[in-house]
Amino acid sequence: MRFLREFTAIVLFLGIYTHTAGTPAAQPTPPIEPVITGLNMPWAVAPLPQGGALVTEKAGRLLHVKGDQRIAVQGLPKVASAGQGGLLDVTLARDFAETRDLFLTYAKTQHDGGSGTTLAVARLSRDGSRLEDLREIFEMKPGNSGGQHFGSRVVEARDGRLFVTLGERGDRPAAQDLSRHNGSIIRVNRDGSIPRDNPFIDMPGALPEIWSYGHRNPQGAGLDRAGDLWVSEHGARGGDEVNRIRRGANYGWPVISYGRHYSGKKIGEGTSKPGMEQPKHYWDPSIAPSGLLVYDGALFPDWHGDIFVGALKFDYISRLSGDPLKEVAQIKSPETERVRDIVQAPDGAIWFISETHGTVYRIVPAS
């Protein structure tokens, strides 16, 4: 028993993979290197094609960092920074190298005093110091008081349409109400117009931007190699989920869940109901997932198609693979405390944000 305890302590200290499905042989964690340090509550990172990166800080600052140079980008929208809200995601347009366009999500104060997730597009100046031609192209309706569950990842699909994840803002029943954006994933064109093939565009009373609904607080999103959208979303006490998103589908919150309310009370009607989607993977207890990457880079060919999800609660990066989807490994080290975002850099390295350390790190192959 003493040997087992000492061996376990060594394993945790070295930060090797901990497996939750079966007991495959442990492997050393690949090298993790700091890229950007000294950040204040970083939320999202977007590596730039010519080197450097853009990083959002929740209080409302967008940084352009390249080498030792650090520029606070000017021309940002007014941000409502309170609770979980603030300046949140930043995503480069697929044609960024030509257009310099990028997308931002953030909490915005609305006329009734509430706040909601907003999407804007802007152009980064050639010197990287300011945003030009900023346009708000989507605003959550209606806003809500309180500072929780903004969701707020933005993903550009292969056809150029934009997906934005929206939390239910703590208003659980609203996630089942198609007349509200709460707890949905919306899909809009790059100019903010609504695609004609959105599922509820002709349904009376439904908001036409909605693509899927019944979500609690999806804070991770990414595309797989087939172009399908995957999201990770927070449950309550247990029931964190990874979902593959289908057009018009209902993901069940708060009618079904694999978790319980923080009070310990049962959620809704159980874990399944006809007409409601099942998660592709769920965690119980909760890991508090934030940031999702479907890997397809050159540096880790064995990981192609695997899904990486950052854990805010247990301080690791989950690697999921297979069909059915399973957590096959955990990347856990001192650097992986409160992983807020995880992305793939142009060279195939995996970059992630540690909120605790205020640092962007990268994972690279062992030499």
N, C-alpha and C positions, 0 to 999 in steps of 0.2 A: 504494500500500500504506500509506504514512504517513497519507494522508487517511482510509483505511478504519479504521485503528487509532484515529485521533483521533475519528472519528465514533462508533465503538463505545464509546469511553470516555465521550463526551458522553451517549449513549443510556443507559448504565448509571448515570451520575451523576444524570440527570434522573428515573430510575425509570420509564421508559415500558414499555409492554407488550412482552414478548418472545414471539414466537409459535413454537410447536414443530411445527405442522402447516401447511405452506404458508408464504407470506410476505405476509399481509395488511398493509395500511398501519399503521404504528405510531401509537398514540394516547397522549395524555398520561395519566398516572395521575390518577384523580380525587382530590380533596382528602382527606387523612388527618389526623385531629385526635385528640389525646390526650383520653381520657375519665377514666381513673383511673390514677394514677401511684404509684410507691413501693411496689410489691407484691413479695413474696418468693416466688418460684417459683409464680406463679399457674397454675392448671390449667384452670379453667372459669369462664365468666361467664354470668349470667342477668339480662338487663335486666328491670326491674320495670315493670309497666303504668302506674304513676303516677309514673315517673321514678326514677332511681337504679338500682342493680344489686346483685346478690349475686355475690361472687367467692370461689372456693376457692383456698387456698394449700396446696400439697402437704404441708407439715409438719403440717397439722391445724387450720388456722384458716379460718373462714367469715366474710367481711366483708360488712356491709351499708353501702354507700356511697351517699350522696345529697348532692350539692353538696360543701360542705366538711366535712360530717359523716361520720365513719367509725366504725362500731360493730363490735367483735368479737362476733359472735353467740354466745350461751351455749347450753348444752344439747346439744352435739354428742356423737356416739358416740366411744368410744375408737378411735383410728386407729393402725395400724401403719405408721409412716413410715420406709421403708427402700428403697433403690434406686429403682425406678420406682413403688413403692407409696406410699400416703398417702391424704389426702383428695382425691378426684378430681372426679367430675362433680357438677354441680348443675343440675337442670331444674325449671322451674315446672310444676305441673299445669295442664292446660288450663282448669280452673275456679278458678285461683288467686285471681282477683279476688273470688270468693265464699267459697272455703274456706281460702285462705292456705296450701294444701298445696304441698309441694315434695318432690323426690326427690334423694337423695344416694347416690353410690357411693364406696366407700373400701376400702382394704386392712384386713383384720381378722386379728389373731393367733388361731389356732385351737388346740384342746386338744393337738394333737400337736406344736405348736411351729411348724408351717407357717403360711402366710397365704393368704387368698383374697379375691376381690372380693365385697363385700357391698352389698346395696341396702336402703335405709331410706326411709321416708316420715315426714314430720313437718309440723307446722303452724308457720308463722312468726308470732310474736306481733304484735299490732296495732302496737306501737311498733317492731317490727323488731329487737328486742334479744336474742331468745332463740327456741329451738325448743321447741315444746310437743308432747306426745303422740308422741314419737319411737318408731317401731316398725321393727325389722328384719324385712323381708318375704322376703328371699332371701339365702342364703349359699352360695357356691361349695363344691362337694364333689368330691374332698377338697381340702384346702389343699396348697401346695407350699412347700418351702424355696426360698431365693433371692429376688431382688428384681426380677424382670423379667416383662414381658408380662402386665399386669393387664387390658388392654383398657379397659373401664370407662365407655363412654358409655351413657346411659340416655335412651330416647326413648318418649314416650307416643303410641301410635297413635290414630287417630281413634275407634276403638271403646273407648278407655280402657285397653286392655291395655298393658303395659310391656315394651319390649325392652331388654335389657342385653347389651352386647358383652363377651366374656370372652376374654382371651388364653390361650395354652396354657401359660403360666408356664415356658417353656423346656423343657417335656416334650413333644417333637414328636409321638411316637406317640399321646399321649393325645388329640390333636385328632381322631383317627379312632375313638375309643372312646366309644360312647354311654353307657357306665356312669360316665363322668366329665364334669364340666362344662368341662374345659379346652378352649380353642379352639372355643367354641360361642357362638351367640347364643341367649339364653333369653327366654322369653315367659311372663309371669305376669299375673294380675289385680292390681288395685291393692291388694288386701288380702293378696297373696302366694299366694293359691290358684291352682290350675293350670287354665287353660281346657281344656274338654273336647275342643276341636278341635285341640289341639297334636298334632304329627305322630307322636310316639313314646309317647304316653300309655299305650297298651295293649301296647307291645312289652316282653316280659320282659327284664329286665336294663338297660333304657334309662332314663335319668333323664327324667322326664316334662316338665320345664321346657324341654328343648332344642327350639329351633325350626329351627336350621341348625347345621352343624358343618364341621370341616375348615378352620378359620380359624387364623391365626398370632397376630396381635395387632391387632385392629381398634380403633383409637382415634378414629375419626370416624364419626358416624352421623346421618342425617336422613331425613325423609319428603319425597317428591315430591308434586305436586299431586293425583296419583291415590291417595295414601296408601301407596305402596310404600316400603319401607325400603331405603336405600342406605348402604353403609359403605365407609370407606377403611381399609386395613390394611397394616401393615408387612410387606414381604418380608424376605429376608435381604440378600444382596448383589445388588441388583436384584430385580425382581418385586414391588414395591409395587403394590397393586391397588385398584381401585374396583369394588365388586360390588353388583348389585341382588339383594336377598335374597328367596329363594323358600322357601316352607314345606317343611321336610324335606330341603332340598338339601345336598349335600356339596360344599364349595368346595376340596377337594383337598389342603390342607396336611397332612402333608409329602410326599404322594405325587406331586403335580404342582406346578410353580412355574416362573415365567419368570426366576427368579434362581438364584444358586448359594450354597452355604454360604460363610461368611466365610473358610474355608480355601481356597476355590476349587473344592472338590469339587462334583460334580453333585448336585442334590437329587432324590431319589426316582426316578421312572420317566420324567421328561421334562416336557413342557408340557401334555399332554392325556391323558385316559383316559376311556373310556366310563363314564357314571354320575357324573362329576365336572364341576362347573360351570366355565365359562371366565369370566375377569374381563371386565367391560365396558370397562375401560381398565387398562393397567399401565405402570409406569415402569421403565426400565433405562437408566442407573443409578438407584438408589433416591433418592427425595426425602425419605424419612422422614415420611409423611403423618400429621397429627394434627388432628382437627377437620374436619367436613364440613357444608356448608350447601347445601340446594337452595333457590334464591332464588325468592320469589314476592311481594316487596314492591312498594310504590308508587313508590319513588324511582328505581328503575332498570328501567323497563318492558322495555327491550331485553334484559335479563338474565333474564327470567322463564323458569323451568325449568332454568337453567344451574346447574351444580354447582361449588361453591367448596371447595377443599381446601387446608389450610395445610401448608407444607413446613417441617419442622424443620431439614433439612440444607442446602438451598440458599436458604433465607431468602426465600421468596416465597409468594404465594397463587396457586394454579393455578385457572384458570377452564376448565371443560370443558362441551362442548355437542355436540349432534347425535346421530345414530344411523347409524353407530356412533359411540360417544362418543369425542371427541378433545379434547386440550388445545388450546384455541384462543387462549389468552392467559395471560400471567403478570403479576400485579400485584407489582411488585418495587420497593422503596424502602428507605431506611435504617430505616424503622419496621417492616418485615416480617421482622425477624430472629427465627428460631425461633418460627414461628407455632404456638401450642399449641391454640387453640380459635378457632372462627369461628361466629358466630350472627347472626340477624336481629333487630334491635330492633323494638319496636312501630311506630315511624314508618317502617320500611323501610330504615333505615341498616344497613350491615353492620359489626358489631363484631368485633374480633379481639384475641387476646392475643399480645403479644410476650413470650416467656419471657425473652429476653435483656435487654430493657429494663424488665421488671417493670411493664408498662403495658398497659392496655386502650385500644385505638384504635377510631375509627370512620371508615368510608368514606362520604362524602356526595357528592352531585352537585356538579359545578363550578357556581358562581354565574354 
